Amino acid sequence: MQLRSWARLVCAISIVTAALTGCNSGDDKTSINRFLNATVGVGALDLYVDDNNQASNVAAGEVSGYSDIAEGSHDFLFKRAGTDSTVLSTTMSQTNDERYTVIAWGREGSVKLANLVEDADAPSSGQAKIRLFNSAPDAGPLDLYITDAGTSLADVSPLTSSTASGSVSSYQQRSKGTYRLRITGAANKDDLRLDVASVTLGDKERITVVLQPSSGGVMVDALLLVQEGTVTAARNTNARMRVVASVSSNGAVSASVGSTALSSSLTSPAIGSYVMVPAGSQAMLAQVDGATVGGSTIDVTAGADYTLLVYGAANAPQLSMISEDNRLPSSTSKAKFRLVHGAEGYSTLSLTLDSVALADSVLYGTASTYYTASTNSGNAL
């Protein structure tokens, strides 16, 4: 009888000990994972690990719940939701007791994977941590600013600097509160890519700003991903425009779209800098040598890039709004180009490369489609 009581006591102690230690024998070491779909134009995705479904029907801009994955190397497959169509397949290692957010990012036809470790310690009370993950493949290195609403960028330094595409910055700390978030091109405060009026940094939160490409390629959207928390979209509400002045007799061009000035006395021929303008219905307006030229109303798409071509005779100028595609070529050994016709005196123009005709009969005031070619200093246009 005493022997049986002693055996029961030993058993109970063993069970309690196993519960306290997590029963971490060598066969059940696991990591904790969730999946963020940061792709653009791809749609909802399923995540499989070694043919086991880990997350289903995760829409673009959404994050799944957490699930366990055994320690070690695994095959990760992203499939279009509800199908066997594989978008990305790769091998990735998992470490015991680590917590990860697996991120699919990029555009249709060029989806990539990032695996962000969620191991940042919570800051002290009243503080938050923030970092930048640049998953905008065409935007180049970018700077992040977190400021008060009315603060000029000229008066502050970026919170994170020159974060390249596919890279994540280190965390930086700020007091909790509501801020204005801005993204610019690296070391260029005038090159504004995203301007979000109100972003809240919660007490002790650790936030990753995940950037996504826009339709034009250079502007960006953002997903605000909280460590062990939710994801919130911060979409661009602006577009970029520039003026190309191509008026005869060196005509001076001033132009605006809606209430936003694009150029002031830009002497033809010249290409102006990009300016951020609100999306929506806007009226084009220009002045050439002080005389007003009225244009039609256009619909400006958020995240897009445009060129306002002001062309023609100085006494009878015309306006043409041309959409741009500033996404990079698929290969670093390729160049991308097109023909914009603003040359007075020619009804049409053609484009050849190394004696090969590419664009034929491009009308005055319009642009050809884009073409790609291998980079070569000897190419002849």
DAJOBEL-V32659 format. One record per backbone hydrogen bond with DSSP energy under -0.5 kcal/mol. CO is the residue of the C=O (numbers start at 0). NH is the residue of the N-H. If there is no record, write none. Layout:
# DAJOBEL-V32659
CO,NH + CO,NH
This chain:
# DAJOBEL-V32659
0,4 + 1,5 + 2,6 + 3,7 + 4,8 + 5,9 + 6,10 + 7,11 + 8,12 + 9,13 + 10,14 + 11,15 + 12,16 + 13,17 + 14,18 + 15,19 + 16,20 + 17,21 + 17,22 + 20,23 + 22,24 + 24,27 + 28,70 + 29,96 + 30,68 + 31,99 + 32,66 + 33,101 + 34,36 + 34,63 + 35,37 + 35,103 + 36,60 + 37,105 + 39,107 + 43,80 + 44,57 + 45,47 + 45,78 + 46,53 + 46,54 + 47,76 + 48,51 + 50,52 + 51,48 + 54,46 + 56,58 + 57,44 + 58,61 + 61,36 + 66,32 + 68,30 + 71,93 + 73,75 + 73,91 + 74,49 + 74,76 + 75,89 + 76,47 + 76,78 + 77,86 + 77,87 + 78,45 + 79,82 + 83,85 + 84,79 + 87,77 + 89,75 + 91,73 + 93,71 + 94,97 + 97,31 + 98,117 + 99,33 + 100,102 + 100,115 + 101,35 + 101,103 + 102,104 + 102,113 + 103,37 + 104,111 + 105,39 + 106,109 + 109,106 + 111,104 + 113,102 + 114,116 + 115,100 + 116,118 + 123,126 + 125,175 + 126,203 + 127,173 + 128,206 + 129,171 + 130,208 + 131,133 + 131,168 + 132,134 + 132,210 + 133,165 + 134,136 + 134,212 + 135,138 + 140,185 + 141,162 + 142,183 + 143,158 + 143,159 + 144,181 + 146,179 + 147,150 + 151,154 + 152,155 + 159,143 + 161,163 + 162,141 + 163,166 + 166,133 + 171,129 + 173,127 + 176,200 + 178,180 + 178,198 + 179,146 + 180,195 + 181,144 + 182,192 + 182,193 + 183,142 + 184,187 + 187,184 + 187,190 + 189,191 + 190,184 + 192,219 + 193,182 + 194,196 + 195,180 + 198,178 + 199,201 + 200,176 + 201,204 + 204,128 + 204,206 + 205,226 + 206,130 + 206,208 + 207,209 + 207,224 + 208,132 + 208,210 + 209,222 + 210,134 + 211,220 + 215,325 + 218,213 + 220,211 + 221,233 + 222,209 + 222,224 + 223,225 + 223,231 + 224,207 + 225,228 + 229,225 + 231,223 + 233,221 + 236,278 + 237,302 + 238,276 + 239,305 + 240,274 + 241,307 + 242,244 + 242,271 + 243,245 + 243,309 + 244,268 + 244,269 + 245,311 + 246,249 + 246,250 + 247,250 + 250,252 + 250,267 + 251,288 + 252,265 + 253,286 + 254,261 + 254,262 + 255,284 + 256,259 + 258,260 + 259,256 + 262,254 + 264,266 + 265,252 + 269,244 + 274,240 + 276,238 + 279,299 + 281,297 + 282,257 + 283,294 + 284,255 + 285,292 + 286,253 + 286,288 + 287,290 + 290,287 + 292,285 + 295,283 + 297,281 + 297,299 + 298,300 + 299,279 + 300,303 + 302,215 + 303,239 + 304,323 + 305,241 + 306,308 + 306,321 + 307,243 + 307,309 + 308,310 + 308,319 + 309,245 + 310,317 + 311,247 + 312,315 + 315,312 + 317,310 + 319,308 + 319,321 + 321,306 + 323,304 + 330,333 + 332,374 + 334,372 + 336,370 + 338,340 + 338,367 + 339,341 + 340,364 + 341,343 + 342,345 + 346,363 + 348,361 + 350,357 + 350,358 + 352,355 + 354,356 + 355,352 + 358,350 + 360,362 + 361,348 + 362,365 + 365,340 + 370,336 + 372,334 + 375,378 + 378,380 + 379,353 + 380,351
